[in-house]
Amino acid sequence: MTFEQYIKRLSEISDRLEDSAVTLDESIALFEESLKLSSECMKILKDKKGRITEINKELAGVTDNGDEL
């Protein structure tokens, strides 16, 4: 799944949990699913943050050497 798909599913879960017709067992299952989805989102964000850090370091190396961008 993509990050956007995870976010969409989390939104669906949130909407479903706000429905008063959801049983306790359903609520727990949805909560558990949301924790797993959130964990996957955090992994993706951590990876992307690392990539952005790499790009910034590469750009800093270029500008430190006096080269133009």
N, C-alpha and C positions, 0 to 999 in steps of 0.2 A: 504494500500500500504506500501511497505517497503521503507526505506530511498533510497536504490538503484533505486527503481522504480520511486520515485519522481525525483531523479537526472536525470534519463534517459529521463523522460518526459520533464523536464526543458531543456535538451539539444535539444530535438526534437522541442520544442517551439522556442528556440534560432535559430535553423537552418531555421525554417519556417519564422521567422521574418526577416531573412536576405534575403529572397526571395523577389525580387522587385514586384512580381505579387500579393502579399498579399494586400488585400483592407484595407482601414483605419478601417472599422468596424471589420474585422478579426484581425487586429493588436491589437485593443483595447481589444477584447475578449481574445486573447492569452496573452496579458499583464496581464489582470485580473486573468486569470488562473495561470500564473506564480507567481503572488503575493500570491495566496492561497497555491500553492505548496511550495513556499519558506517559508511561515509561518509554514507549517507542518514540513518541514525539520528542522527549528529552534527549534520547540517543541521537536522533536526527539533528536536533539543534546543536548539540555538543559537537557533532561532526562538522556541521556548517561553520560553527564558530572557529573551530580549528583551521578550516580552510581559509576563512577570512583573515585569521592571524597570519597564516603563511603568505597570503597575498600582500598584506601590509608590510611584512618583513621584506618580501621581494621588492616592493616599491620603495621602501626605505633604503635598501641597498642600492637601488638605481639612483635615487636622489642624493645619497651620501657620496657616490662616486662622481658627482658633478654631471652626470648624464641627464639629458632632458627627457621628459616623458613623452 
